[in-house]
């Protein structure tokens, strides 16, 4: 209860002790909210990691395609130079 009062902005307020039933209910509510928050945070992290992985794979594919095109262009340039040298 003290933690809840601090979160709401009450600093020096005196808090009466809770009975056992109210304390258990408040603890269960706090635990439930913590679990929901934790699962939500985990989902956000996993989605971020998935998106980052996809972006990295896409960049690697683009880099490989660019290297392949450069190699093809170099081979064509070499063939053109060889044909021009024969004439």
Rosetta constraint file for C-alpha pairs under 8 A:
AtomPair CA 1 CA 5 HARMONIC 6.20 0.50
AtomPair CA 1 CA 15 HARMONIC 7.36 0.50
AtomPair CA 1 CA 18 HARMONIC 7.82 0.50
AtomPair CA 1 CA 26 HARMONIC 8.00 0.50
AtomPair CA 2 CA 6 HARMONIC 6.18 0.50
AtomPair CA 2 CA 15 HARMONIC 6.75 0.50
AtomPair CA 3 CA 7 HARMONIC 6.18 0.50
AtomPair CA 4 CA 8 HARMONIC 6.31 0.50
AtomPair CA 5 CA 9 HARMONIC 6.41 0.50
AtomPair CA 5 CA 10 HARMONIC 5.37 0.50
AtomPair CA 5 CA 11 HARMONIC 7.30 0.50
AtomPair CA 5 CA 13 HARMONIC 7.97 0.50
AtomPair CA 6 CA 10 HARMONIC 5.21 0.50
AtomPair CA 6 CA 11 HARMONIC 5.68 0.50
AtomPair CA 18 CA 22 HARMONIC 6.04 0.50
AtomPair CA 18 CA 23 HARMONIC 5.75 0.50
AtomPair CA 19 CA 23 HARMONIC 6.15 0.50
AtomPair CA 20 CA 24 HARMONIC 6.10 0.50
AtomPair CA 21 CA 25 HARMONIC 6.17 0.50
AtomPair CA 22 CA 26 HARMONIC 6.06 0.50
AtomPair CA 23 CA 27 HARMONIC 6.00 0.50
AtomPair CA 24 CA 28 HARMONIC 6.03 0.50
AtomPair CA 25 CA 29 HARMONIC 6.16 0.50
AtomPair CA 26 CA 30 HARMONIC 6.13 0.50
AtomPair CA 27 CA 31 HARMONIC 6.04 0.50
AtomPair CA 28 CA 32 HARMONIC 6.03 0.50
AtomPair CA 29 CA 33 HARMONIC 6.19 0.50
AtomPair CA 30 CA 34 HARMONIC 6.13 0.50
AtomPair CA 31 CA 35 HARMONIC 6.18 0.50
AtomPair CA 32 CA 36 HARMONIC 6.24 0.50
AtomPair CA 33 CA 37 HARMONIC 6.04 0.50
AtomPair CA 34 CA 38 HARMONIC 5.97 0.50
AtomPair CA 35 CA 39 HARMONIC 6.08 0.50
AtomPair CA 36 CA 40 HARMONIC 6.11 0.50
AtomPair CA 37 CA 41 HARMONIC 6.10 0.50
AtomPair CA 38 CA 42 HARMONIC 6.08 0.50
AtomPair CA 39 CA 43 HARMONIC 6.14 0.50
AtomPair CA 40 CA 44 HARMONIC 6.29 0.50
AtomPair CA 41 CA 45 HARMONIC 6.21 0.50
AtomPair CA 42 CA 46 HARMONIC 6.11 0.50
AtomPair CA 43 CA 47 HARMONIC 6.13 0.50
AtomPair CA 44 CA 48 HARMONIC 6.15 0.50
AtomPair CA 45 CA 49 HARMONIC 6.16 0.50
AtomPair CA 46 CA 50 HARMONIC 6.11 0.50
AtomPair CA 47 CA 51 HARMONIC 6.14 0.50
AtomPair CA 48 CA 52 HARMONIC 6.09 0.50
AtomPair CA 49 CA 53 HARMONIC 6.12 0.50
AtomPair CA 50 CA 54 HARMONIC 6.26 0.50
AtomPair CA 51 CA 55 HARMONIC 6.17 0.50
AtomPair CA 52 CA 56 HARMONIC 6.12 0.50
AtomPair CA 53 CA 57 HARMONIC 6.18 0.50
AtomPair CA 54 CA 58 HARMONIC 6.10 0.50
AtomPair CA 55 CA 59 HARMONIC 6.18 0.50
AtomPair CA 56 CA 60 HARMONIC 6.19 0.50
AtomPair CA 57 CA 61 HARMONIC 6.15 0.50
AtomPair CA 58 CA 62 HARMONIC 6.21 0.50
AtomPair CA 59 CA 63 HARMONIC 6.09 0.50
AtomPair CA 60 CA 64 HARMONIC 6.13 0.50
AtomPair CA 61 CA 65 HARMONIC 6.14 0.50
AtomPair CA 62 CA 66 HARMONIC 6.09 0.50
AtomPair CA 63 CA 67 HARMONIC 6.18 0.50
AtomPair CA 64 CA 68 HARMONIC 6.16 0.50
AtomPair CA 65 CA 69 HARMONIC 6.17 0.50
AtomPair CA 66 CA 70 HARMONIC 6.16 0.50
AtomPair CA 67 CA 71 HARMONIC 6.17 0.50
AtomPair CA 68 CA 72 HARMONIC 6.22 0.50
AtomPair CA 69 CA 73 HARMONIC 6.05 0.50
AtomPair CA 70 CA 74 HARMONIC 6.09 0.50
AtomPair CA 71 CA 75 HARMONIC 6.21 0.50
AtomPair CA 72 CA 76 HARMONIC 6.17 0.50
AtomPair CA 73 CA 77 HARMONIC 6.06 0.50
AtomPair CA 74 CA 78 HARMONIC 6.12 0.50
AtomPair CA 75 CA 79 HARMONIC 6.16 0.50
AtomPair CA 76 CA 80 HARMONIC 6.06 0.50
AtomPair CA 77 CA 81 HARMONIC 6.11 0.50
AtomPair CA 78 CA 82 HARMONIC 6.10 0.50
AtomPair CA 79 CA 83 HARMONIC 6.14 0.50
AtomPair CA 80 CA 84 HARMONIC 6.04 0.50
AtomPair CA 81 CA 85 HARMONIC 6.05 0.50
AtomPair CA 82 CA 86 HARMONIC 6.50 0.50
AtomPair CA 83 CA 87 HARMONIC 6.99 0.50
